[in-house]
Amino acid sequence: FFPKSDGSVIFVVLACFSMGTTSAASLISVFFERAKVAAALGSFVAGIGLAPELVLFAIENRLPTALQYILSFSWATALGMAIELTMIWEETLLGAQWSNFALAPFDVYTGQREGMSLLDMCLMMIVDAVLYQVVAWYVDKVMPGAMGLPQPWYFPLRRSFWLETEAGGSIYTAGHDADGTSPV
């Protein structure tokens, strides 16, 4: 695939992508009760998530770096950008290496390093994964489906969410004794 690149760099990029993919799947799944519908829509969402990268590729990444960061909030776009960066490093005959992992490639028109690096893309995929998990957790608490007690939309702002209640436990120690042990 990338003959001049270090395999461990490619592995790290793909590991970051897999974290984002798993988190995105978790986020999509909280909106559905049927797995087939979630899987079909998940594939569609992944395809839509890659669309910004196709536009970036067509205009040769001539967007400001800040806008590239915003577009990389899609895990699929971040992977597309990481693959494009790896291809650019391959064209320089260096390949993606740990020595250039945090460096943006040279812009052939300006002769300066511009844009994002592979490290930036990996960090964005990790940020995406954490963000998707937090949103999935929140939606699951507010709209738990057929089984579960829905929390109010403002539940993270409630004092009882962060502090122990007067009854001796927080809302997450229900079913446990006051000391946090299970009675079973």
Disulfide bonds with the S-S distance in Angstrom:
none
